[in-house]
Amino acid sequence: MKIEESNIVETSDYRVIIYPATRPFTTKEAKVITEKLYDFLAGWAAHGKPLSSSFKIEKNQFIVICVDEEKEMASGCSIDALGKVMREIDAEYELGLFDRMKASYVEEGEIKTLKLIDFKTKLRNGELSRDIQVFDFSKNTYLDFLSHFLLPLDKSWAADIK
């Protein structure tokens, strides 16, 4: 069972899993990814019980999966099944969805992604403005995602990089 986009209530605190790509999706990629995820989520289940879930492609670069665990908890096996589909998508389009050693940020209105070590080096060397906004892929709930996914550098996980 899917959570239809129109049924997502902004106050519902769904479990969130974020898959960040290293680059924006092409129109064709976004279309195929959308189709694959709709098909997968329509039958996604935990121990034979349908999971109420949905997804969105955020900023044309981040795949956000939402699961209403008040109805049914996602199990290890169901998360593994999701991971398998995401690995297939990742392999097909070389998106770096499982590379957690990267940082994405907004600079002058544009989303940029760097290897984490390069991001830290550029911040320390003053090559990046302290006025950038930084994405946080560690958000676990939908409300946290809504309010803290993109933050000014000084309020983000990267604030202490000097």
Secondary structure, 3 states (H helix, E strand, C coil): CECCHHHCCCCCCCEEEEEECCCCCCHHHHHHHHHHHHHHHHHCEECCEECCEEEEEECCCEEEEEECCCCCCCCHHHHHHHHHHHHHHHHHHCCCCCCCCEEEEEECCEEEEEEHHHHHHHHHCCCCCCCCEEECCCCCEHHHHHHHCEEEHHHCCCCCCC
